[in-house]
Amino acid sequence: MERRLTVVMVLVVLAIWLVGAAITKYSLGEMAVLTPIALLAIGALAAVIMLWVKVVRDSLRGRSDQT
């Protein structure tokens, strides 16, 4: 299980590195330095999205319980 998780994490980091270099003006070397920042930004975005999904879901569930 731990090995699969490590492989998935490595693939995600590589994908962010390569896609980031492809869609920005940065070279692969420059993007390698910026990849940790990109990972933090994408992680923060995912956390905010998950928080809002939970808020909306709980709100909708609360409304259906009241009726």
N, C-alpha and C positions, 0 to 999 in steps of 0.2 A: 504494500500500500504506500509506504513512504517513498519507494523508488518511483512509482507512477506519479506521485505528486511532484517530485523533483523534476521528472521529465516534462511534465505539463508546465511547471513554472519556467523551466529553461526555454521551452518553446514559446511561451507567452513573451518572455523578455526578448528573445530573438525576433519575434514578429513585430513587437513595438519598435525595436531598433531598426529593422529593415523597412518597415512601412513608414516610420518617421523620417528616415533618410530619403525615401522615395517621394514623399509628399511635401517635404520642406527643402529649403535651399542648402541644408547642411550636408556635408560629406559623411561617409560612414564613420570616419574617425571622430569628427565633431559630434555626430549623433551618439557615438559610443559614450562620450563624456556626458551628454545630456539625457541619456536613457534613464538614469535613476530619477531625475526630475520628472521626466515624462511618466514613469511608473507611479510616482507619488500623485501626480495630477490625475491620472486615469483612475487610480484607486480612490482618491477623494471624490471624483465625479461619480464613480460607482456607489460609494457610500451615501452620497446625497440622494441619488436616484432610489436606492433601496429604502432610505429613510422616508422619502415622499410616497413611495409605493405603500409602505406600511401605514403611514398616516392616512392616506386615501382609503386603503382597504379597511382599516379600523373605523374610519368615519362612516363608510358605507355599511359596514356590519352593524354599527351602532344605530344607524337609521332604520335598518331592517328589523332590529330587535324592538324598536319603539312602536312599530306599527302592528 
